[in-house]
Each structure stands twice: as C-alpha cells, then as structure tokens.
C-alpha cells in the first residue's frame, strides 16, 4: 500500500522494543492504561483525551523505562497466562479487529516460558500444524482510536497461543493520529480518527517533535483550506470502488458520518471534520468546533 507521509501519528520507532531477556520490568496489577503524553496534551487545552485501559485479573509485567505512555511492551510473564489474557481481549472486540499476517514460518518446535514457583521454566513444545504466524491485530475502539498489538501466533494442544516473537516482545500501542489546527489564532493538536491502513510514523523525541510540529506552518490545517499533509492514497491492492467503500464504511459505522456528494461529514471530540473522497485518494479537512 502506498501511503502519503501526511499524518502526525504518535507511534515512534522504539529502540527498546527488542525481546526482553534480562531487562528490568514493572508489575501492573489489574490493568495497564495507555494515553497521550503531556508534551502533546499541553497543546490540547480543553479537550478530552481518549485513553485505553487493558484490564485483566492478576499481575502482568512490562518493560521498565518506557517513556511513551501510549505504548507498552510485555516481558518476564508466564506465556500461557499472557496469551489467555490477550485471547480474551481479542474475543471482546471480535468483529472490530483487522488481522495482518506479516510473516509465516513453517516450523514445529518452539517453547513457552511457564512460571513455576518463583522461576520461569522453558518448556519445549511442538505446534499443532507446524506453523507460526507473526501477526499484528488492529482493534477499533469505542473511543475512535486504534489499538495495535504485535505477537507470534500458533496452535498448541488445540489452543491458539499469542506469544512473543524471537526478537521482539508482545507490544501494545494506542495510535493517536493528530492534526494541527488554527483555532482563534491559537494552534492546537486535535485527533483525527483514521481507518486501518492510513497510519504514518514520525520518529524522534516526543518532546522535541511536539514543539517543532506545532511551530511548523506546513502542518497547520485552517478551516476550509487544503493541506497535503492530511491527504491519503488508497490501497493500491483495492479497486477505486472498494477503497471508497472501505473508507466510507469506517466513517459511517464508527464516526456516525453523513455522506453528501462524495463528502463525509462527522464530529469527533468536540470538532467538526469533512472527508472528501476522490478517485485515487481522500482528504481530511478541519471544519471548526462542534456546537
């Protein structure tokens, strides 16, 4: 899929996301909340910041030293306990998940780390169908955001197992697609929900990046003005009709948008937007505060 670098998506390249061997961890009792950092929310005065809490019974361990509150990386857990917790999450959002298989490996032998007493014991196992799938799950949440989870999946004794990849922990990210608007001569970030497949990465320090983006005129989307940074190419694997239907269905079903002459009108988090549908791409434009 070709995608224009046109959205400020807060999902950085995380150099600390490799597999957790002897890394320090923190214990999370009952749940993990993902949210947007103060470096960005300081430019979102008066807005409600949507968050997500991954709730569960018991304690799960995650990598310590993570500076991005919209991201977490699981490590040093009992693999079966974490897998069953993930299975419950995916089951809860059944029907609102897009699965993307990034790689397939034909191999039968692998292992699970199982907690026995105060130790994690490596348990050698054989997959049911001699296959492992390296997958990402994109979950549409009720708050309009997407939750992304990456893992390795396989079958063991008839059960679907969600486990770390060999070089990467199971990761969970809450995606925040942002737009810079000019509201009464005051610039702010606003969240602009996007359908699956139209998310971009901006890498670097979050604090430095937020300040630099806010000060850069090229990101500002004034009312009824065109801005190429908020224009998105359709999936080249789909026909124009399929692409338009996919984008339209997302905004109608999840944002309660109204379709008028190839333009989708919707409100989100106190702001009005319009999505203009063209032959090869679509655009998002800021339309002012919602009444």
C-alpha positions in Angstrom: 0.0 0.0 0.0 1.3 3.4 -0.9 0.7 6.0 1.8 1.5 9.7 1.8 3.5 11.0 4.7 0.7 13.2 5.8 -0.4 12.4 9.3 1.2 13.1 12.6 0.8 9.7 14.1 2.3 9.3 17.6 3.8 5.9 17.3 7.6 6.3 17.4 10.3 3.9 16.4 11.1 2.4 19.8 14.7 1.3 20.1 14.0 -0.5 23.4 11.4 -2.9 21.9 13.6 -5.9 21.3 13.0 -9.2 23.1 13.1 -8.9 26.9 15.9 -11.1 28.3 17.4 -9.5 31.4 15.7 -6.1 31.1 14.1 -4.5 34.2 10.4 -4.7 34.4 7.4 -3.2 36.3 4.4 -5.1 37.7 1.0 -3.9 36.7 -1.8 -5.1 38.9 -5.3 -5.3 37.3 -4.6 -3.3 34.2 -2.5 -1.0 32.0 -3.7 2.4 30.8 -2.4 3.8 27.6 -2.7 7.6 26.9 -1.1 10.6 25.2 1.8 12.3 26.9 1.8 15.8 28.3 4.2 17.0 25.6 1.2 16.8 23.2 -1.7 17.3 25.6 -0.3 20.7 26.6 -1.3 21.8 23.1 -4.8 20.4 23.5 -6.3 22.7 26.0 -10.0 22.0 26.9 -10.0 18.7 25.0 -10.9 15.3 26.4 -8.0 12.9 25.7 -9.3 9.4 24.9 -7.4 6.6 26.6 -7.5 2.8 26.8 -7.2 0.5 29.8 -6.2 -3.1 29.2 -8.0 -4.6 32.2 -7.3 -8.1 33.5 -7.2 -10.2 36.7 -3.8 -10.6 38.4 -0.4 -9.0 37.6 1.4 -8.6 34.2 4.9 -7.4 33.8 6.0 -4.8 31.3 9.3 -3.3 30.3 10.6 -0.6 32.6 11.9 2.7 31.4 9.3 3.2 28.6 8.9 7.0 28.1 5.9 6.9 25.9 2.6 6.4 27.7 0.7 5.3 24.6 3.0 2.2 24.4 3.9 -0.9 26.5 6.0 -4.0 26.0 5.3 -7.2 27.9 8.2 -9.2 29.4 9.0 -11.8 32.0 5.4 -13.2 32.2 4.0 -16.7 32.2 3.5 -17.1 28.4 0.2 -19.0 28.8 -1.2 -16.5 31.3 -0.4 -13.6 29.0 -1.7 -15.5 25.9 -5.1 -16.2 27.5 -5.4 -12.6 28.6 -4.8 -11.4 25.0 -7.2 -14.0 23.7 -9.9 -12.5 26.0 -9.2 -9.0 24.7 -9.4 -10.1 21.0 -12.6 -12.0 21.7 -14.2 -9.0 23.4 -13.5 -6.9 20.3 -14.4 -9.6 17.8 -15.8 -8.0 14.7 -13.8 -4.8 15.2 -10.3 -6.3 14.6 -8.2 -6.4 11.4 -5.5 -9.1 11.4 -2.4 -8.7 9.3 0.0 -11.6 8.9 3.4 -10.2 8.4 5.3 -13.4 8.2 4.8 -17.2 8.2 7.3 -19.8 9.4 7.0 -23.5 8.8 8.5 -24.9 11.9 7.2 -27.3 14.5 9.4 -26.9 17.5 9.4 -23.9 19.8 9.0 -23.1 23.5 6.9 -21.4 26.2 8.2 -19.8 29.4 6.0 -21.0 32.2 6.2 -19.7 35.8 6.7 -22.4 38.4 7.0 -21.0 41.9 9.4 -18.1 41.6 11.1 -19.3 38.4 10.3 -19.1 34.7 10.9 -22.5 33.1 11.5 -23.1 29.4 9.0 -25.7 28.2 9.8 -27.2 24.8 6.6 -27.8 22.7 5.5 -28.7 19.2 2.9 -26.7 17.3 -0.2 -28.5 16.1 0.2 -27.6 12.4 4.0 -27.0 12.2 3.3 -23.2 11.6 4.0 -20.0 13.4 2.4 -16.7 12.3 3.9 -13.2 13.0 0.9 -11.0 13.2 -0.5 -7.6 14.1 -4.0 -7.0 15.3 -5.6 -3.6 14.7 -8.6 -3.0 17.0 -11.1 -0.3 16.5 -12.0 1.0 20.0 -15.3 2.7 21.1 -13.4 5.9 21.7 -12.5 6.3 18.0 -8.8 5.2 18.2 -7.0 2.1 17.1 -5.2 -0.3 19.4 -2.3 -2.2 17.8 -0.9 -5.5 19.2 2.0 -7.4 17.7 2.8 -11.0 18.6 3.6 -14.5 17.3 0.6 -16.8 17.0 0.4 -20.6 16.7 -1.7 -23.6 17.8 -0.7 -25.8 20.7 -2.8 -28.6 22.0 -5.8 -27.1 20.2 -5.4 -23.7 21.8 -4.4 -20.5 20.0 -1.2 -19.2 21.6 -0.2 -15.5 21.4 3.5 -15.3 22.3 6.5 -13.0 21.9 8.5 -13.1 18.7 12.0 -14.3 18.8 13.5 -10.8 18.6 10.6 -8.7 19.9 8.2 -8.7 22.9 4.5 -8.6 22.6 3.8 -4.9 22.2 0.7 -2.8 22.6 0.3 0.7 21.1 -2.6 3.2 21.2 -2.4 5.2 18.0 -3.1 8.9 18.1 -3.5 10.4 14.6 -3.1 14.2 15.1 -3.8 17.3 13.1 -2.6 20.9 13.8 -5.4 23.4 13.6 -5.5 27.2 14.0 -8.4 28.0 16.4 -8.9 31.7 17.0 -5.2 32.4 16.1 -4.1 29.7 18.6 -2.6 26.4 17.3 -3.7 23.1 18.8 -3.4 19.4 18.2 -6.7 17.7 17.5 -7.3 13.9 17.0 -8.5 12.9 13.5 -9.6 9.2 13.5 -8.4 7.2 10.5 -9.4 3.8 9.2 -7.0 0.9 9.2 -4.1 1.2 6.8 -3.8 5.0 6.9 -1.4 5.5 9.8 2.0 7.0 9.5 5.1 7.2 11.7 7.1 10.2 12.8 10.2 9.2 14.7 12.2 11.1 17.2 12.0 12.6 20.7 8.3 13.2 21.6 9.0 16.4 23.4 11.2 17.9 20.6 8.8 16.7 18.0 5.6 18.2 19.5 7.2 21.6 19.8 8.7 21.5 16.3 5.5 20.3 14.6 3.4 23.0 16.4 5.8 25.7 15.2 5.9 24.5 11.5 3.4 26.2 9.2 3.2 23.2 6.8 1.2 21.2 9.3 -1.5 23.8 10.0 -4.9 22.9 8.6 -7.1 26.1 8.7 -10.8 26.0 8.2 -11.7 25.1 4.6 -8.1 25.3 3.4 -6.4 22.4 1.6 -3.3 20.9 3.2 -1.5 18.0 1.5 -0.3 16.7 4.9 -3.8 15.4 5.5 -4.3 13.6 2.1 -4.1 9.8 1.8 -3.6 7.4 -1.1 -6.0 4.5 -1.3 -4.7 0.9 -1.0 -3.3 0.0 -4.4 -4.4 -3.6 -3.9 -8.1 -2.5 -4.0 -10.2 -1.0 -6.8 -11.3 2.6 -6.5 -14.8 1.4 -5.7 -13.6 -0.9 -2.9 -11.3 1.8 -1.5 -14.1 4.4 -1.4 -16.4 1.8 0.2 -13.8 0.9 2.9 -13.2 4.5 3.9 -16.9 5.4 3.8 -17.9 2.4 5.8 -15.4 3.3 8.5 -16.5 6.8 9.0 -20.2 6.0 8.7 -20.0 3.0 11.1 -17.5 4.3 13.6 -17.8 8.1 13.4 -21.5 8.3 12.6 -20.6 10.3 9.5 -23.1 11.6 6.9 -22.3 11.1 3.2 -23.2 14.0 1.0 -21.9 14.2 -2.6 -18.7 12.2 -2.0 -18.0 14.1 1.2 -18.3 12.6 4.7 -19.2 15.0 7.5 -18.5 14.0 11.1 -17.7 15.3 14.5 -15.1 13.9 16.9 -14.1 15.1 20.4 -15.7 18.5 20.0 -14.5 19.3 16.5 -16.1 19.1 13.0 -14.3 17.5 10.1 -15.0 16.5 6.5 -13.6 13.7 4.4 -13.5 14.3 0.7 -13.4 11.2 -1.5 -11.6 11.3 -4.8 -10.6 8.7 -7.4 -7.1 7.9 -6.0 -7.1 9.4 -2.5 -9.1 11.0 0.2 -8.5 14.2 2.3 -9.5 15.2 5.8 -10.2 18.9 6.5 -10.9 20.7 9.7 -14.3 22.5 9.8 -14.4 24.2 13.2 -15.6 23.5 16.6 -18.8 21.4 17.1 -21.7 23.2 18.6 
